[in-house]
Amino acid sequence: MATAEVERKRGQLAALSIAVVVVLVGVPLWWRTTETYRAWLPVNQINELAELQLQLSVDVEVVFSRGTLMPEQQKKVPFTRTQEEAQKVDDDTTLRYRYESKYRTANIMEEDALKQPTAAEADLSLHTLSASPCGSVVVYVIPETSVLLPQGVDVYIGHRRTAVLRMGAPMSVGKNHKQLLAHLEPRITQVVQVMSFSHTDITAALSDRVRLSPGSKESLADSMRSFKSSPGYEITFSLLNPDPKSHRLDWDIEGAVHSYIQPLLTKLAPLANFSIDSQILYYAMLGVNPRFDSSLEAYTLNADSLAHVINPVEARLGSNAASSNPVLNFLLYVPDAHHSPLYIHDHQKQPVASNAFHSPRWGGIMVYNVNDLYGRGETPLPVNININMEKVMGVFLAQLRLMLGVQSSPAPPGFLVEPCGGAGLADWELDRLMWSRTVENVATATTTITSLAQLLDQIGNIVINDNIASQVSSTVTSLQLAVAELEAGNLGFALQYSKEAILASERAFFDPSLLHLLYFPDDQKFAIYIPLFLPMCVPILLSLIKIASEARQRRKLKQSKKD
Amino acid sequence: MAIRRLKHTRTHAHACMLQTPLDDFQEELVIRPLHSGDIYASFQFRTVWDADFMGDQKVSHYRLFPKSLGQVITKFSVRELHISFTQGYWRTMQWGQPYLPSPPGAELWVWFQDTVTDVDGTWKELTNVLSGIFCASLNFIDSTNTVQPSASFKPLGIGNVTDHSFLRYATLPREIVCTENLTPWKKLLPCGSKAGLSVLLKSEKLFHSTFHSQAVHVRPVCQDPQCRTTSMELRQTLNVVFDLHTSGQGKREWSLFKMFSRTLTEACPLASSSKVYVDVTDNPQFELSPATPLLTQAVVLGDRRTYSVYDLTQQASFGSSRSLNMLLRWKAADGEMLRPLLHSERYVAGYGLQAGEIHTLIYNHHPYRAFPVLLLSAVPWYLRLYIHTLTVSSKGKDNRPSYIHYQPSKDRERPHLLEMLLQLPPNSVTEVTVEFERALLKWTEYTPDPNHGFYVGSSVISALVPSVVAMDTNSTLDRPLFSSFFPCKEEASYFMRVYTEPLLVNLPTPDFSMPYNVICLTCTVVAVGYGSLYNLLTRTFQVDEPSPGLAKRIANVIRRFRGVPLL
């Protein structure tokens, strides 16, 4: 009997040790060999970034010219003040605006500059004295009696980063230092909001991550019009010639681009890379047949039908095969002799002065009528036509500004904004654009990277290779740097880092290796494992159950023996 | 130069007061009645642009040259680009030589500029972009089907580049060509399919043919005989052969309308020349109406041919009906075709799924002249060539190639490349054979229909064939487009390229439910072994009283009934 007992013990031990080997060696081995490779991602930092807390800092320099300060006030100057304003946009987005104002009195050269006869000249000479860094604002405060600004104008904004502010009447300002600040600060904030950013601009830039409360239709249309921020844009000018038998068109596009478009793009160079090309498309028709209006003796295109114009033309435009940047299309349509003149009518059935229209985030179309060049039927067809590029480029340039988001929002009352000159863009307009583009880039990159992290977290079968991991971590570093630079008020660097972040995040998100999803549905996995696992595990389990039940019985037996 | 200059002034002075860069567009259709009763139509559209694509300045303002192609050339620093899509196989023995040969499927060869540093990377990107432009599966071109021929593909444009590390050549013999490839090809034409010869290009007729080939060739060419300045030439060609029986209802009578279900009504207004040529050398076998007084002679493929010319820029060509629908009616069905001087065949021999042999037969039909040919064959890595079995024989004698360039394959990396220079004796057949072994593929490497077989691209035979008539060596002269594609260096011979048939090889193909079967079988075997082992290890063994046998038990039952004592 004793030998039987020993034998039974040995059997139990063998079963137990096999179970232990299976659990300690088999399971980890199986786990390791069927695992998908997933590189480490900085998930904590990404989660931190998901809660976006942006602080935008502007350096404002306030310069008092002679005659603006009371003696008592003069003693306190120079001094600095910091104003902060926090805005909660939604649950995980907070914005803080920080205005660091430095107050000082004007030096002699600045005083001289302010003595110029007109504000524009003063602006130019102040600019030559000191070039203020990108993103900062300089406000010159001049006495109420100064003749620099015309009557009724309190603030003048020039081409650079300077503004001239007229002081209020001495009695309204008061003698006290505190009273002076109370008088000036709201007005300076107003100037800064025009020249660098306002809360509406920034929230519009955040539209990628924040669902905006439906505001006015106008502002929504404004925010939808301009292109999304991108590291590069392709600008394509296309000349549409619907009937080369009726006219041969010639346009000096090279010269026109050089003299009208290039200055603006050179100015915008820190924002993005632009490439320009042009083409001539023959037999390119509009999508709708214009109606002949006998009262005008002209063909008309209604505002309602404009939506249908683009599609058939777009098939001919051709995408840019050599890059994946967004394309801005500008089309010049020259109707043939039998279909001209062609006028675009707005919703009020009135002809549009520019005879052009634009499509948000796509480009613009202009109709160029040449019927007066056709003579009276004696000239043999085709007629040679040289296009007046000045007229065309004026329209296209205005559309390009809209598409790129260079908005000229209406200035508050009492403001005089110098109209943009040859460069097509004032320094402070560029700054404004850079502020909103930086915020937009940061918002887009964080959204991209958090959704990527979420996706990878949800689908465990995706292989994350080292390349993606390095792109993700470089996105995170660039984002952190961009946020830090924004806080420090270095706009140029912040934009640079935000561009890097967006590039890296897109590369990570669209990496083709993520598509090689190892997708094995659970039922199929089960079907493959069953022939091995079932015959292996059933005996182990059965003998374990048997051992357990025997142990329980023995304990019961002992119990009853004791009793 | 004077001629060229004259042409420019003629075409442009009245066209538009244009400054530089000048561009010029020509269109042309050649119709050649074939002896078999089929008909061959070859379109050529040529855009020449005096723009410097190879300079530092980016070319970005396009007029007649298509922007999409121009951008690709600029971005990838392409010196020359040749791409063709072909459906069907050109039957040389029945049809003679085509004006522009092309292998079945897709073929792409590109010379890059010597400023390109990473040629392989650029090639990969370029094929992907071209695949998008032409809606073709060119993105399947990778290192396993790309070769760098050392001698067969010299630049066709100007530029004496010898460093073949800037050349890439690939074919996709499996590629099927259809409407989706024709539409983007037509989009590259300045007149689209709206005017000129391109109105004839309707896919429902073009693809109802025995042979269809469309190609795009971009290369730099000389502007003048001194070649002081270069311009970029884009040639778009489309060749189609309509079958006598399927398209022609068996009647030896062809018209433009019967071929394309369209007639011509105008020239493309942007074209400086727009002409239709009909090969009437074999007249009076057939009659051509409307008759045209214009006849021209051109030396094509070593033969002087006569063509009737219809100039579409002249209103008189269209006659009173304002549309041109020429009609060719055969009078007699017989007639001997001149045998093509160079001709080739290729096939796979052998049986079973392990080894095989590739035979290439090259025919020289010239009665008394021997000439050299360059043979190029690129064989995928999964056919392992035994290069020591390479034999070349003509007229029963060993024919040693004077030059052999062989690059062995690497599994899953690059194909075999075999190039050799052979001297073909007059009136002979030269046979090149090489043995191979079929490799086993991984189960994910098989195509979706593995039992169809695997294609091996056409071999390419390039030759300078002795010409019967003197060839025209001046490339800048105003000649019909179809006769001026391959540059001609000497008068006594002309350049010709012949593509052999692609091969279809069966590889050992597994049953694709195999992985699951293998898993099940292995698991079962493991489970059986494991089960018995487990049993042995865990079972308790003890001595037991042997139980009475079955017979004894039955006997006992009976005994109990009878009341007899049990056993």
Interface residues (C-beta under 8 A of the other chain):
Chain A: T3 A4 E7 R8 R10 G11 Q12 A14 A15 I18 T236 P244 K245 R248 D250 I253 E254 S275 I276 D277 S278 Q279 I280 Y282 Y283 R316 G318 S319 N320 A321 A322 S323 P382 N384 A527 I528 P531 L532 L534 P535 M536 P539 I540 S543
Chain B: A15 C16 M17 L18 S60 H61 Y62 R63 L64 P66 K67 S68 Q71 V72 T74 K75 F76 V129 G132 I133 K187 P190 C191 G192 K194 A195 E266 P269 L270 Y516 I519 C520 C523 T524 V526 A527 V528 Y530 G531 Y534 N535 L537 T538 R539 T540 F541 Q542
